[in-house]
Amino acid sequence: MNLHQIDPTHDPRWEKFVQKHPKASVFHTVGWLSALRRTYGYEPVVFTTSSPIEEELKNGILFCRVNSWLTGRRLVSLPFSDHCEPLCDSQEELLFLIRYLQSALNHEEWKYLELRPENGSFGRKGDETGFQPGAKYFLHKVDVRPELDQIFRTFDKDSVQRRIQRAERANLVERQGASADLLREFYQLFIVTRSRHKLPPIPLAWFRNLICCLGNALEIRVAYLDRNPVASILTLRFRDVLYYKYGCSDAKFHRFGAMPLLLWRAITAAKLDGAVEFDMGRTQEGDLGLLTFKNHWVRESKPLVYWNFPGIPALDSVDGWQLKFAKRVFSFMPKRLLAVTGRLMYRHIG
């Protein structure tokens, strides 16, 4: 086998390959990759054994080249993405591609390689490939194939079912779409939420680029109480899966259950539109608040492990002293300075 590199945003074979591959997700799509490039300057690249003259791709591992003067040069699959499965149908192909990249590490001056496979079986290849486990998360997915009333009954009675019913009695108004007004209200709530968590907000340009590059695959939902936006979520759609990517809310209105209501209505709409799964995204094992919230929706989560070669500590580890120190600093920053910090910082930690 020979190795080849392609730019997935310009090679038309990639989008066709992603649309039909059973392991592909929204994070493999050209829209997601284009938003990463526009916002952070990352260079998407696919390593494959398929030559440029072949009519179709047979396999591929997707990465972004991250070049940072602060955190170094590295290959990440994939920045700001919950998971990104290598699209290889055989172990022979996967090992060939991985070993080539490992051998090129020093020559290319990459600090490390990072893989974010959803399939836990990659861990069994750890000794064989030399990759080390890095950041550890839990992945929550709701099966939306059953009837809606059956799905509803699987949720925690007190923390989800009753809160949704309370929100319906409160006559919350919901709007959905991807307009500039909805984005503005979403982002205002997003800034409030990130400030509450002592973290800088992701740049507004990221969300604008997602809307531009993903089109109808992206939807914002905002809940209002007396015309005041109180909670919002941003979801992505790929084939028959809906992805919950971002959520934010005003803590003063948590008692009205707006966030559970938005999630339930997103699930309902996706179910009626033919979806079979609702991916609630990753949760770091040390983030007990978010983990508890998602456990009320999904009784059994599954481990999600990122793999590094050679082993490098995760930049966003909840238990890392760097993040704990940074949160102390961020807690004293005014919101405007936090926003500026986010615009400068995030491209270095993808």
N, C-alpha and C positions, 0 to 999 in steps of 0.2 A: 504493500500500500504506500501511496505517496500523500503528502500533506499539502493542502492548498488553503489560501486565505481569501475570503471575499468580504466585501462591504455589504451587509444585509440591507442597508437602506437604499442601495443602488442596484443590486443584483435582483432582478424580478423573480428569480427562482426561489428566493428565500420566503417571500410572503406565501407563495403557493405551497411550499413545503410545510410551513407553520400551520396553514389552514387545515391541512389534512393529517398532520402527525398527532397521534393520540396523547402524547406527553406534553404537547405545546400548551402555553398559557398566554394570557394577555401580555405578560412581560417579554415574550418573544417577538411581539408584533412590531412592524415597522413604525407604527404610530408611537408606541412607548419609547422605542429607541431614538426616534427623531426628536422627541421632547427632551430626552436626556442630553442629546447633542446640542440642541438649541440653548438649553438652560445652563448646562455645566461644562460644555465643551468636550465631553467624553467622546471617544472614537469607537463606535461599535465594530466588532470584527468577529467573523465566524471561521473556525478552523474545521476543515472537512477533508475527507479522503476523495470527494468528488471533484473531478477536474473542471476547469472553466468551460471546456468544450462539451461536457456531458449535457444532455437535454434536461435532466432533473437532478436535484440533490438527493443523496441517499442518507446523509447523516450530517451532524454539525454540533459543535459546542460554541455557544454564544458568549462573548465577553465584551466588556468595555475596557479600553486602555485609559487608565486614570493616571495623569501626569501632574503631580503636585509638588511644588517646592517645599511644602510643609510636611506632607505625609509620604512622599516618595512616589516612584513609578510602580504600577502594579496592574495585573489583569484581574478583573472582578466580574463574576457571572452571577449577579448583575447588580450594579449600584442602585440603591433605593427600591429594590425589587424584593418582595417577600421570598420568592423562590424562583429558580430558573433551572429546570431539568436539562441535563445534556440530552440532545436528541439523537441518540445512538441506539440502534436496535440489537446490537450484539456487543458482548463484553470485549471481544477482540478489537472492534473499532474504537470503543471508548478507551481502552488501555493504550492503544497505539497513539491516539491523539494526546492523551494525558502525558505519556512518557516523552513525546516530542516537546511539549510545552515545558516539562520539567528540565529537559536537557538544554532548552533555549533560555532558561531563567537568567543565568549569569551573563550570557552573551547580549541579551536584550536589556540588561540592567534593570530587570523587574525585581522589586523588593519581595514580592510573594504573589502566588496565585490563590484565588479564592473561588470555590464552587459552592453554590447554594441549591443543591438538589432537594427536591421534595421527597423523592424516594429514599427511604431509610436504608435500602440495601447497599447504597454506596459505602456506608460505614463498614460493611463486611469486607470491602476491598482496601481498607485502610492500611493494613500491613503490606499489601501488594503494591500500593501506589506511593506510600510514604506520606500521604496527607495526614494532617492532624486535626482533630475536632477543634473548632473555634467557638464562635457564639452559639448559644443554645436557646431555642425558642419552642413554643408550642403552636401548632397550627389547628385552627378550629374551622370545621366545615359543616354546614347544615345540609342534609339530604332533603331536597324539595320535591322528590318524586311522589311521596304520599299525598293524600288529599290535604287541603289546607287545615281542616279542623284537626287532623291527625298530627300535622306538623306543630300546630299551636300547642297541643297537649304535651308535646315533648319538652317544652320550655318550663323553666322553674316557675311554679305557681305564684309565689310571692314577689319575686324580683323581676319577672318578665310579664307573665299573663295579667296580673292585677295592675301593673303599671301601664300596660297598653290599654286596658279597660278604663283606667283613671284618665289617661290622656284623651280617650274618645269622649268621655263625659265632660272634659274641660273645653270641648269644642275648639281644639287647636286647628288652625288653618295650615294647610300644606301647599307649597308650590314646588314644582320640579322643572328641570330643564338645564340649560347651560348658558343662560344670558349673562350679560355684564352685571346686571343688578343682582342676580342670584350669586354670582361669583363674589361680588363685593360684600354681600351679607355673610356668605360662608367665610370669607377671609377675615372679616372683623371678629367673628366668633372663634376662628382658628387662632388668631393672635391672643385673644383672651384665654383660651384653653392652654396654649403653649406657655403663656406667662404664668398661669396657675401651676403648671408642671415645672416651672423654672428652666425653660428651654427657649431658645430663639425660634421664631417661626420660619418655616420653609419659605423661600422667596416667592412672592406673588407671581413672578415670571414663570415659575414651574407650573402653576395651575393654568395660567393663560396658554402656555405651550401645550399642556395636556389637552385642553379644550380644542385648540387649533389642530393638533396632530391626530387626536382620536375621534373627533367628530361625534357621531351619534352613539359611539360606544361608551361615552361618558355622560353621567347624569348627576346633577346636584339636587338634593332635596333639602328644603328649609321649612321648619315648623315655626309658626307665629302664634303668639298669645297677645290679643288686643293690638295687632299689627306690629308687635315687637318680635324680631327674630330671636328665638330662644335655643334652637339646636339645628344642626345641619350635618349631613353626611354626603360624601362623594363616592360614587360607585362606578365600576368599570364592567363592561360586558365583553366576553369573548366566547363565541360559539354558544354552548348551552350552560355556561358558568357566569354567575354574577359575582364580582369581587367588591367587598367593602374595603376601601383603601384608606379613607380619612373620615374622622368624625370630630365634632366640636360642639360645645354647648356653653351656655351661661349658667354657672352653678346656682345662681339665685332662683332659677326656675326648675331645678332638678326634680322637685316634688311633683311636677305635672307629668312626668314620664314621656317627655317629647322624644328623647333619643330611642327608647324601645319602640315607640310608635313609628318613627321613621324607618327603622330597620325592618319592622314587620311589614310595613307597606311596600318597602323595596322588595322583600321576599315574595309578597303576594303578587306584585306586578310581574316579577321575573318568572314566577311559577306559571302565571297565565300566559306568558309570552314564550313558554316552552323550555325554561331553564330546568336543570336537574340538580344543580348544586349552588350553594351560596357560600363562597369562600370568605370567611371573616378575617383572614390575614394572620400574620405572625404576632406572637406575644412573648416578650422576653421572660425567661423563667423567674427573674427577680422582680418583675412588675406585678406585684400581688393584686393591686387594685384592678388593673385591666384583665388579669387572668381570672379573677373571681367573676367579673362582669361577663366574660365570654363563656365561662363554665356554666353559667345559668342558661345559656342558649344551646350549648353543645355538651352533652354528658361526657363524651369521650373525645378528648383532643389527641393529636399524635405529635410525637417529638419531631422537631425540625432542627437539624444541625448543619451549620456551615463548616466547610472543610478548607484548610489552608495548607499550602506547601511553600516553604517550610512553615512550622507553626508560628503564627503571629497573633498576639492578643487582639481581640476585637476592639475597634476604636470606640464603639458605642456601648460597651459592656456596662450594665447597671451596677455591677459590683466593682468596676474599675475605679481606682482612686482619681484618675484624670477627670472622669465625668462627675464624680462627687464634688471635686474641687471646682469644676466649671459651673455646676449648679449653684454653688455658694456665690460665685461671682455674678452669675446671671440674675440671682434673686435680688440684687441691689440695683440692677439696670432699669432705667425707664423703658417703656415699651418701644419708643422710637429707636433707642440705641440697640435694643434687642433685635429689632427688624434689620438694622444695618449689619449687626453681627451675623445674623442668619444669611444675608446675601453674600457676605465675605467667607463664611465658614463652611457651608454645606458642600461646596464643590471639592473640598479637601478630604471629606470623610465618607464619600460614597463607596 
